[in-house]
Structures are given as structure tokens and as C-alpha cells.
Amino acid sequence: MKETQILLTGASGAIGEEVIELLVKNPHAQLTVFDIQSKRLRQLAKRFFGRVNVITGDLTNLEDVKKIPSGINSVIHLAAIIPPLADTYPELARRVNVEGTRLLVNHLQSSSPEAFIIFSSSVSVYGDRVKTPDIYVTDPVNISEGDHYGQTKLDAETVIRNSSLKWTMFRLAAIMKSHKISGLMFHMPLETTLEFATARDVAYALCKAAEVPDQLKFRTFNLGGGDSCCMSYREFLTRSFRIYGLGSLDFPQFAFATRNYHCGRMADGDELEAILHFRRDTAESYFQQVRHSVSGIQRFLTICLRPLIKFMLLRKSAPFRAFKSNNRNQLRHFFYDADLEKQE
């Protein structure tokens, strides 16, 4: 079998590492990694020395992008600035996520015109789906107000669709590996229907996609873990808090937003599963992995410091800060008018 030349961008992220793990085991794949210099990339280069061609470069720098060799067959394009960094630095997110994608696409069109690009888009392009949780790829995009990341993903989709390359888009559900609890958690309404997929399942789908371009090209798919990875955000956080030793989800009213975020159930996600058969994990297996990752000492210390940790977390809640300061613009960004009227 002829060797396939595969390019991976964004290798140092959670999904990227899983992609490398899979592709280095494939004797018919020659993997080239393109990513910005970082400690994590150096670790990966050392770990997979001799098995992966590592190119250090900035996706927003044309001269760096030109380092990517010609003759690429498939591209797994993961490189992106993600939240919360994307929200804090929206101009950076646009440079990397949109303009960086444009530079990459332009280079591939001239150096590897037959390349098949697999793009990791996001459920965020559908916007707030608290009241209409079932998402289909045919649904109109409706990015939530102020969601810079979602807009960059949609704009990058447009760049790729307008190219001469073969492509497919995977709009990813919430991705879980070993998630961290942070202030960003307060932006999502607790009643949101949350479907997630593990990083390793997503990586498996991406690698399988590179093998069957004819079944996927010029099509957009929703990618999620399926019904076994679907629950309310309230349940997801409740289970996570218990595992980490944080106890109950006893935050005050207005700690969590009630609108203007994203996520939902990928109602047509089985279509991609029928082609790629990538689902391995369930919610139960995922939470079991999280339990194993939390040491007894870590959990004991968390229980001892639980009140302080929750106090510090609440201070990071943008919805709660808006409530305490009575910032009317911010309040209407995070809450429905009916929620505010109850308080008044």
C-alpha cells in the first residue's frame, strides 16, 4: 500500500496528542506535525523522535507556513486559539483561527492541490440551544452574542469551503479529556443539554476520516459521543464536583448564566458514527478515567479547602459579578429578562 502523507496542525493540544498516538502506529502513514514552539511540542518531539516530522512554526507567518512540504494527502487541522484565551484576546483568535487557516489553505492549494483537509469546527456555531437542544447540521448558524471563538470557527469554515481543496467539516461537541474546573464553567446555563466526546474518540474519528475521503468530502458533520455521553450540564458538574471532592453544587442564584452560550445534543451525530465507527467511550467510562486521575491526597486536600476553593471559583463568575454590580448590559447578556424580573 502506498504511504499516505498526513499533516497535523495543533499537535500539542489534547486531541492532537491523541492523533499522534494513533498515526505513529499506522505503518502506511507518514506524519508531519506543524505547531508553534512550546515546551509541550518539545516534549512530543522528543517522545516521538524518528517517527514524526516536526516543523516548528507560526500559522500566522507565511514564511513558516511555507516550510510545510508538498505532496500532502490529508490534513487534520486542529490549530486554534480556544476559550477562555479566545475571549480575552479576540484579535489573536482571529489571526490564528481565520487568517492562519487562510495562509495554510493558500499554501496547500499550490503545494498539495489534491490534499483532503479535515477541519475541526465547533458546536459553538449553533449558538444558544438551551430551549432547542436537538442540533442538526442543517440548522441555521446563530452564534451567541460576544462568542468570538464561534465566529472565528464559522469564518474558517468559509475560507476552507471557498478553496479548491477537498474538505470535510466536523463540528465538535464539548471535548473532554481531563477537564479543569474554572471560571468559564459559569457561562454555561445549568439546564443546557450537554453532549460531549472524549479527546481520544475525536482523534480516532479524525484519523479514520483521512482513510475514507470519498465518503466525507464536501460534507459537514456533527461529531459527538452519542446518547451515552449526553446529560444536563447540571448533572455533569454535579458528578465532577463529587469526584474532585468539592461536594454539592451549592452556588448562589445568578452564579450561572441562563442564556447566551452553546452546546446541545447532536441529534444527527449517528450519521458520522455510521461511517467512521469512532465511539469508544461513554459518560461512565469517562468519569471513571477522571476518578483515576484524582489522587487520594488531592481529593483530601480539596475537601479540606472546599469552602475556600468555592469562594475563589465564585469570584471568577462573570454572571455573578454582573449581578453584584448591577451591570444591566452584562446582566442581559447572561440572563433572560424573566430571570431578572423574578429578582426585581
C-alpha positions in Angstrom: 0.0 0.0 0.0 1.3 3.5 -0.9 2.4 5.6 2.0 0.0 8.5 2.9 1.5 11.9 3.8 -0.6 13.4 6.6 -0.2 16.9 8.1 -1.4 17.7 11.6 -1.7 21.2 12.9 -2.2 21.9 16.6 -0.4 18.8 17.7 0.2 20.0 21.3 -3.4 20.2 22.2 -5.4 17.4 23.9 -6.8 16.0 20.6 -3.5 16.5 18.8 -1.5 14.3 21.1 -4.1 11.5 20.7 -3.9 11.8 16.9 -0.2 11.4 17.0 -0.5 8.3 19.3 -2.8 6.7 16.6 -0.9 7.7 13.5 2.6 6.6 14.6 1.1 3.1 14.9 0.0 3.2 11.2 2.7 1.8 9.0 1.2 3.4 5.9 1.1 6.9 7.3 4.0 9.4 7.3 3.1 12.2 9.8 4.2 15.8 9.6 3.4 18.0 12.6 3.2 21.8 12.4 2.9 23.7 15.6 4.2 26.8 17.4 7.3 26.4 19.6 6.4 25.4 23.1 7.5 23.2 26.0 4.7 20.7 25.1 5.8 20.5 21.5 9.4 19.8 22.5 8.2 17.0 24.8 6.2 15.5 21.9 9.2 15.8 19.5 11.4 14.0 22.0 8.8 11.3 22.7 8.2 10.5 19.1 11.7 11.2 17.8 12.3 9.5 14.5 8.6 8.6 13.9 7.2 12.1 13.3 8.5 15.0 11.2 8.1 18.1 13.4 8.0 21.5 11.9 8.1 24.4 14.3 6.2 27.4 13.0 3.6 30.1 13.5 0.4 29.6 11.5 0.1 33.3 11.0 3.6 33.6 9.5 3.7 33.0 5.7 7.4 32.0 5.7 6.8 29.5 8.5 3.8 28.0 6.6 5.9 27.6 3.5 8.0 25.1 5.5 5.2 22.6 5.1 6.3 20.1 2.4 4.5 19.5 -0.8 2.7 16.3 -1.6 0.4 16.2 1.4 -2.5 13.8 1.0 -4.5 14.6 4.2 -4.6 17.5 6.6 -6.0 17.3 10.1 -6.4 20.9 11.0 -6.7 21.4 14.8 -4.6 24.5 15.4 -6.7 27.2 17.0 -6.9 29.7 19.9 -9.7 28.4 22.1 -11.7 29.8 25.1 -11.0 31.4 27.5 -8.0 32.8 25.7 -10.1 33.4 22.5 -12.5 35.6 24.5 -9.7 37.5 26.3 -7.8 38.1 23.1 -10.3 38.1 20.2 -7.9 39.7 17.7 -5.3 36.9 18.4 -8.1 34.3 17.9 -9.0 35.8 14.5 -5.4 36.0 13.4 -4.8 32.3 14.2 -8.1 30.7 13.6 -9.1 32.5 10.4 -6.1 34.2 8.8 -3.8 31.3 9.8 -6.3 28.9 8.2 -6.3 31.1 5.1 -2.5 31.0 4.8 -2.5 27.3 5.3 -5.2 26.8 2.6 -3.4 29.0 0.1 -0.2 27.1 0.6 -1.8 23.7 0.2 -3.6 24.8 -2.9 -0.3 25.5 -4.6 1.9 22.8 -3.0 -0.6 19.9 -2.4 -3.6 20.7 -4.6 -5.1 17.2 -4.1 -5.0 17.4 -0.3 -8.1 16.5 1.7 -8.5 18.8 4.7 -10.4 17.7 7.8 -11.3 20.7 9.8 -12.3 20.7 13.5 -15.1 23.2 13.8 -17.3 23.6 16.8 -20.8 23.3 18.2 -20.5 26.9 19.1 -21.5 28.0 15.6 -25.1 27.0 16.5 -25.2 29.4 19.5 -27.6 29.2 22.4 -29.7 26.0 22.3 -31.0 25.8 25.9 -34.6 25.8 24.7 -34.0 23.9 21.5 -31.3 21.3 22.5 -31.5 18.9 19.5 -29.0 20.1 16.9 -28.9 19.1 13.2 -26.2 20.1 10.8 -28.9 21.6 8.6 -29.8 24.1 11.4 -29.0 27.7 10.7 -25.9 29.0 12.4 -26.7 31.6 15.1 -23.5 32.4 17.1 -24.1 33.7 20.6 -23.5 37.4 21.2 -19.9 38.0 22.1 -18.7 34.5 21.2 -15.5 35.4 19.3 -14.4 31.8 19.1 -17.6 30.6 17.5 -17.4 33.4 14.9 -13.8 32.5 14.0 -14.7 28.9 13.6 -17.5 29.8 11.2 -15.3 32.2 9.2 -12.6 29.5 9.0 -15.2 27.1 7.6 -16.0 29.6 4.9 -12.3 30.0 4.0 -12.0 26.2 3.5 -15.3 25.8 1.6 -14.2 28.6 -0.8 -10.9 26.8 -1.6 -10.2 24.4 -4.4 -9.3 21.7 -1.8 -11.3 18.6 -0.9 -12.6 19.1 2.6 -14.9 17.9 5.4 -16.0 19.8 8.5 -16.6 18.2 11.9 -18.5 20.4 14.2 -17.3 19.0 17.5 -19.4 18.7 20.7 -17.8 19.6 24.0 -14.4 17.8 24.2 -13.3 16.1 27.4 -10.0 14.6 28.4 -9.3 15.6 31.9 -11.3 18.7 32.2 -10.4 21.5 34.6 -12.8 23.4 36.7 -12.5 27.1 36.1 -14.4 30.4 36.0 -15.6 29.6 32.4 -17.9 27.0 33.8 -20.3 29.7 35.0 -21.0 30.9 31.4 -23.0 27.8 30.5 -26.6 27.5 31.8 -27.1 24.6 34.2 -30.1 23.4 32.2 -28.1 23.1 29.0 -28.2 19.7 27.4 -24.6 18.7 27.1 -23.3 16.1 24.7 -19.6 15.5 24.9 -17.0 13.4 23.2 -13.6 12.3 24.6 -10.4 13.5 23.0 -9.4 10.0 22.1 -12.7 9.3 20.3 -12.4 12.5 18.4 -8.8 11.6 17.4 -9.9 8.2 16.2 -12.6 9.8 14.1 -10.1 12.3 12.5 -7.6 9.5 11.7 -10.3 7.3 10.2 -11.6 10.2 8.2 -8.2 10.5 6.5 -8.7 7.0 5.2 -12.1 7.5 3.6 -12.2 10.9 1.9 -14.6 9.9 -0.8 -17.3 9.2 1.8 -16.8 12.6 3.5 -15.6 15.2 1.1 -17.6 18.4 0.7 -19.8 17.4 3.7 -20.3 18.9 7.2 -21.0 16.6 10.1 -21.8 17.0 13.8 -19.5 14.9 16.0 -20.5 13.9 19.5 -20.2 10.9 21.8 -23.8 9.9 21.3 -26.6 9.3 23.7 -24.3 7.6 26.2 -22.4 10.9 26.5 -25.4 13.1 26.9 -26.8 14.7 30.1 -27.6 18.1 31.5 -24.8 20.4 32.4 -26.1 20.4 36.0 -25.6 16.6 36.2 -22.2 16.8 34.5 -20.9 19.4 37.0 -22.5 17.6 40.0 -20.7 14.4 39.2 -17.5 16.2 38.5 -17.7 18.1 41.8 -18.2 14.9 43.8 -15.2 13.2 42.1 -12.9 16.1 42.9 -14.1 16.4 46.5 -15.9 19.7 46.0 -19.2 18.4 47.4 -22.5 19.8 46.1 -23.2 22.4 43.5 -24.3 24.9 46.1 -23.6 28.3 44.4 -25.9 31.2 44.9 -28.5 32.4 42.3 -27.0 34.2 39.4 -23.7 32.4 39.7 -24.5 30.6 36.4 -25.8 32.3 33.3 -29.2 31.2 31.9 -28.6 32.2 28.3 -26.1 33.1 25.5 -23.8 30.2 25.5 -23.9 27.0 23.3 -23.9 23.1 23.4 -26.7 20.7 23.0 -27.5 17.2 21.7 -26.0 16.3 18.3 -29.3 14.8 17.0 -27.8 13.7 13.7 -24.4 12.6 15.2 -25.0 8.9 14.4 -24.5 9.7 10.7 -20.8 10.2 11.2 -20.6 7.3 13.6 -22.1 5.0 10.9 -19.3 6.0 8.6 -16.3 6.0 10.9 -17.3 3.9 13.9 -15.2 6.0 16.3 -17.1 5.9 19.5 -15.4 4.0 22.3 -16.1 6.0 25.4 -19.3 6.6 27.4 -20.0 9.0 30.2 -19.4 6.2 32.7 -16.0 5.3 31.2 -15.1 9.0 31.1 -15.9 9.7 34.7 -14.1 6.5 35.7 -11.0 7.9 34.0 -11.4 11.2 35.9 -11.7 9.3 39.2 -8.4 7.5 38.5 -6.7 10.8 37.7 -7.6 12.3 41.1 -5.2 11.1 43.8 -6.4 10.4 47.3 -4.2 13.2 48.6 -5.5 15.7 46.1 -9.1 14.8 46.9 -8.4 15.0 50.7 -6.8 18.5 50.3 -9.7 19.6 48.2 -12.2 18.5 50.8 -10.3 20.4 53.5 -10.1 23.6 51.4 -13.6 23.2 49.9 -15.1 26.4 51.2 -12.1 28.5 50.1 -12.0 26.9 46.7 -15.7 27.5 46.1 -15.3 31.1 47.3 -12.5 31.6 44.8 -14.4 30.0 42.0 -17.4 32.2 42.6 -15.2 35.3 42.4 -14.4 34.2 38.8 -18.1 34.0 37.8 -18.7 36.8 35.3 -22.5 36.4 35.6 -22.4 36.8 39.4 -20.1 39.8 39.2 -22.6 41.4 36.8 -25.4 40.7 39.3 -23.4 42.1 42.3 -22.5 45.3 40.4 -26.0 45.6 38.8 -24.4 45.9 35.4 -27.6 46.0 33.3 -25.9 45.3 29.9 -23.9 42.4 31.3 -27.0 41.1 33.1 -29.0 40.9 29.9 -26.1 39.2 28.2 -26.1 36.4 30.7 -29.7 36.2 31.8 -33.2 36.2 30.3 -35.3 39.2 31.2 -37.7 36.8 33.0 -34.9 35.7 35.3 -34.1 39.3 36.2 -37.7 40.2 36.8 -38.0 37.4 39.4 -35.2 39.1 41.3 -36.7 42.5 41.0 
